[in-house]
């Protein structure tokens, strides 16, 4: 299956501008793409101002995702601000061409930026079966927590949707490779480029990484780009059979 990532510059808190721009970038996705991944909070940028920007699950952004997924024949995922029952969530949404929707609410909220003061934390691990793969959905800061990201025998691809600042790009790149190697799975990490009004800069460094930690595809750092790589279940299963590291792993139990 071909996976595609969209490394985009985002316009601050302007949903319509971002959807219009992302539509143009999605037009560059190959016709054979099976999955397309967008950055975290792709309609707004990483903002602590959810009240005027949040939508519900029947809102224009989810409708746009369904329309693009159906028209493109690929699954489409990325994180947006969703409001429910007076609470706000940094929610990763995975939409299939048939209109099925799966959601994951970001568990690890970035306390240094005050994310936990305005967003509610998710408490459910979500793995989505789609075609021959199982996709573990994660958002940005989740990358730093290997137990939460751990493959429990049910994950073929971990997908990270992010707004990860350029000042910590070396951490982003190192951890994406680490998560792939330790879990013996593919990793797709999609980060934005550009700059927020407060001066926070983003370098992208988005990547599709193979289960041995090998780089399969990555756009030019600091620039917008749409790149793809092939994910092979046959190759993944052969590697896990030849190197059954998973059999020696320690059990973990999350409370």
C-alpha positions in Angstrom: 0.0 0.0 0.0 1.2 3.5 -0.8 1.3 6.0 2.1 1.5 9.7 1.5 2.4 12.5 3.9 1.5 16.2 3.4 4.1 18.6 5.0 2.3 21.9 4.9 2.6 25.5 6.0 -0.5 26.5 8.0 -2.3 29.8 8.2 -2.8 30.8 11.9 -6.4 30.2 13.0 -7.8 30.5 9.5 -9.8 27.3 8.8 -11.0 28.1 5.3 -7.6 29.3 4.1 -6.0 26.0 5.4 -8.6 23.8 3.9 -8.3 25.5 0.5 -4.5 25.3 0.6 -4.5 21.6 1.7 -7.0 20.8 -1.0 -4.4 22.0 -3.5 -1.6 20.0 -1.9 -3.9 16.9 -1.8 -4.3 17.2 -5.6 -0.6 16.3 -5.8 -1.1 13.0 -4.0 -0.6 10.0 -6.2 -3.7 8.2 -7.6 -2.5 5.0 -5.9 -2.2 6.4 -2.4 -3.9 4.2 0.2 -3.4 6.6 3.1 -2.7 10.3 3.3 -1.6 12.0 6.6 -2.0 15.6 7.5 -0.3 17.6 10.4 -1.7 18.2 13.8 -4.5 20.9 14.1 -4.2 21.2 10.3 -7.1 23.8 10.1 -5.7 26.2 12.7 -2.1 25.6 13.7 -1.3 24.6 17.3 -3.5 27.1 19.2 -4.6 27.5 22.8 -7.7 29.3 21.6 -10.2 26.5 20.9 -13.5 28.2 21.8 -14.1 30.1 18.5 -12.4 27.4 16.4 -13.7 24.1 17.6 -16.2 22.1 15.5 -18.3 19.0 16.1 -18.0 15.7 14.3 -20.6 16.8 11.8 -18.8 20.1 11.1 -17.2 21.4 7.9 -13.8 19.9 8.5 -15.0 16.3 8.9 -17.2 16.8 5.9 -14.3 18.0 3.9 -12.2 15.0 5.0 -15.0 12.6 3.9 -15.3 14.4 0.5 -11.5 14.3 -0.1 -11.2 10.7 1.0 -14.0 9.6 -1.2 -12.9 11.5 -4.2 -9.3 10.4 -3.8 -10.0 6.8 -2.9 -7.6 6.9 0.1 -7.9 7.0 3.8 -7.2 10.5 5.2 -6.1 11.4 8.7 -4.9 14.3 10.8 -5.8 16.2 14.0 -8.3 19.0 14.5 -10.0 20.8 17.4 -13.3 19.1 18.3 -15.7 20.4 20.9 -18.0 18.0 22.8 -20.2 18.6 25.9 -18.3 21.8 26.9 -14.9 20.2 26.5 -12.3 20.5 23.7 -10.2 17.7 22.3 -7.1 17.6 20.1 -8.6 14.8 18.0 -7.0 12.7 15.3 -9.6 11.7 12.8 -9.1 8.8 10.4 -11.6 8.7 7.5 -11.9 5.9 4.9 -13.2 6.3 1.3 -16.4 4.6 2.3 -17.1 7.3 5.0 -16.1 5.3 8.1 -14.7 7.6 10.8 -12.4 6.6 13.7 -11.2 9.0 16.3 -8.3 9.2 18.8 -8.0 12.0 21.4 -4.5 13.0 22.2 -3.5 11.4 25.5 -0.3 13.3 26.4 -1.1 17.0 26.5 1.9 19.3 26.3 2.1 20.9 29.8 4.9 23.3 28.9 2.6 25.1 26.5 -0.5 24.8 28.8 -2.3 22.4 26.5 -3.8 20.6 29.4 -5.5 23.8 30.7 -7.7 24.1 27.6 -8.0 20.6 26.1 -9.2 17.4 27.7 -7.0 14.4 27.7 -7.9 11.2 25.8 -7.8 7.9 27.7 -8.3 5.4 24.9 -5.6 3.8 22.8 -6.9 3.5 19.2 -5.7 1.1 16.5 -7.5 1.2 13.1 -7.6 -1.8 10.8 -7.6 -0.6 7.2 -6.9 -2.8 4.2 -4.1 -5.2 5.2 -2.6 -2.9 7.9 -3.4 -1.9 11.4 -2.7 1.8 12.2 -1.9 3.0 15.7 -3.0 6.7 15.9 -0.9 9.1 17.9 -0.6 12.9 18.1 2.7 14.9 18.5 3.8 14.8 22.2 2.7 11.1 22.4 5.9 10.4 20.5 7.9 10.9 23.7 6.1 8.1 25.6 7.2 4.7 24.3 4.9 2.6 26.5 1.9 4.4 25.1 3.2 3.9 21.5 4.2 0.3 22.1 3.2 -2.3 19.6 1.1 -4.9 21.6 1.0 -7.3 18.7 -1.7 -5.3 17.0 0.2 -2.5 15.2 1.8 -2.4 11.7 2.1 1.3 11.3 2.3 4.1 13.9 1.0 7.4 12.6 2.1 10.7 14.3 0.4 13.9 13.3 2.4 16.9 14.8 3.2 20.5 15.2 6.8 19.9 16.5 8.9 23.0 16.9 12.1 23.3 14.9 14.2 23.9 18.1 13.6 20.3 19.0 13.9 18.8 15.5 16.7 16.5 16.5 14.4 14.9 19.2 11.6 14.4 16.7 13.8 12.7 14.1 15.5 10.5 16.6 12.3 9.3 18.3 10.5 8.5 15.0 13.3 6.1 14.2 13.4 4.7 17.7 9.6 4.0 17.7 10.0 2.1 14.3 12.9 0.0 15.5 11.6 -0.9 18.9 8.1 -1.8 17.6 9.2 -3.5 14.4 6.7 -1.5 12.4 6.4 1.3 10.0 6.2 4.9 11.3 4.7 7.9 9.6 5.5 11.2 11.2 3.9 14.3 9.7 4.9 17.8 10.9 4.1 21.2 9.6 6.5 24.0 8.3 6.2 27.7 8.7 5.9 30.0 11.7 3.3 31.0 14.3 2.6 34.6 15.2 4.5 34.1 18.5 7.6 33.2 16.5 7.5 29.4 17.0 9.1 28.0 13.9 8.5 24.5 12.4 11.0 22.7 10.2 8.8 19.8 9.0 11.3 16.8 9.0 8.3 14.6 8.2 9.2 11.1 7.4 8.0 7.6 6.4 10.3 5.1 8.2 10.6 1.4 7.8 10.7 -1.2 10.6 14.5 -1.4 10.6 14.7 2.4 11.1 15.4 3.0 7.4 14.2 6.3 5.8 11.7 5.5 3.0 10.5 9.1 2.2 10.9 12.6 3.5 10.2 16.0 2.0 12.8 18.8 1.9 13.2 20.2 5.5 11.6 23.6 6.0 9.6 23.4 2.7 6.1 22.2 1.8 6.0 18.8 0.2 3.9 15.8 -0.6 5.9 12.5 -0.7 4.9 8.8 -0.7 6.4 5.4 0.0 5.3 1.8 -0.3 4.4 -0.1 2.8 4.7 -3.9 2.3 2.9 -6.3 4.6 4.8 -9.2 3.1 8.1 -7.5 3.8 7.1 -6.6 7.3 5.9 -10.1 8.2 9.1 -11.6 6.8 11.2 -9.2 8.9 9.3 -10.0 12.1 9.6 -13.8 11.3 13.4 -13.5 10.6 14.0 -11.3 13.7 11.3 -12.2 16.3 12.4 -9.6 18.8 8.8 -9.1 19.9 8.9 -12.6 21.6 11.4 -11.4 24.1 9.6 -8.1 25.0 8.6 -7.3 28.6 4.9 -7.0 29.4 3.4 -3.6 30.4 0.1 -2.8 32.0 -1.3 0.7 31.9 -3.7 1.8 34.6 
